[in-house]
Amino acid sequence: RRRVLSGIQPTSDSFHLGNYLGAVRQWVELQDEFDAFYFIPDMHALTVQFDPSVLADRTRMSVAQLLAVGVDPARSTVYVQSHVPEIAQLTWVLNCITGFGEASRMTQFKDKAAKQGVESSSVGLFTYPILMAADILAFQVDQVPVGEDQRQHLELTRDLAQRFNKRFGKAFTVPQAYIVKEFAKIYDLQNPTAKMSKSAETDKGLINLLDDPKRSAKKIRSAVTDTGSEVAFDPENKPGVSNLLTIQSALSGVEVADLVAKYEGKGYGDLKVETADVLSDFVTPLRGRVDEYLADPAYLDGILADGAARARSVASATLRDVYDKVGFLAPS
Ligand code: TYM
């Protein structure tokens, strides 16, 4: 069976709407058709400022959210990155076939390093995309469902796979990014030309799935809209309104065109109120399910133990092949 893999960082208590619509929702759909691997990249969470006292809890909360949105551990392999040491081992080999200049061109690194100053950025932040390449290449993956901001990292992953295969013999499947255009970039409600992100200056434009829906409704009501009063889908001239239409459409299953027709003769106020209602209908049961999973940490840990065992069996086969191909002496 063809394989799909993706990850979401445990850098916050809650997934945000961009994470969900841009990526995680697709994970749920793809697990029917693919052999699916979904994981929490806790090693990636160390590449920026992190708090050791909350990381384990956030890792469990991330798993609880994955299950609550419909990732099914009976069909998908669900695991934590640091439980699969073969990933870090493979990263070293990939580090050694990545050009320094090539890594320096990663725009996410440049953005993050510029924000916090290059001098105070870690080497981990610099090699982050290579760890991500190992996450993927260790598992012989066909498709990687992500948002637009991960596209360049996927390109690097493909380049490294092709380079290794050519230089040392075929060890890796060359993966493809699976990016759904309509949802590849959900925008900040206050700044609808920037992506929704937990590292934005304020969280006023950020919708967290686990927040009280009343709080999110307030944020939606004060979302920046556009001049004019007509509800139209026009991302270029009406980015704020278009973003709300995208969100409401995704959560309700009603086509954007049908929403636009429905709002004919109505104003932005109706669009906002109804978008908030649709969000509330979605997150209210979700929050309940997350709480139920969190109340049973032994169940979650059992899923992660099974997931790590399956993940290690796949990753260790790749690693053994890679070690042979680069000429490491096998331990006796
Ligand atoms: P992360 O944890 O930042 O985000 C998880 C997923 O959410 C997507 N995303 C968005 N999509 C649409 N609109 C937005 N505003 C938005 N914000 C975030 C991201 O594109 C991502 O798909 N490096 C990855 C995690 C990772 C990974 C991997 C992914 C580590 N190893 C291997 C795939 C395969 C990251 O930081 O995603």
Residues whose N, C-alpha, C, O or C-beta is under 5 A from the ligand:
A	BS01	TYM	L5 S6 G7 I8 Q9 G18 N19 G22 A23 P41 M132 D135 P145 V146 G147 E148 D149 Q150 F183 A184 K185 I186 K195 M196
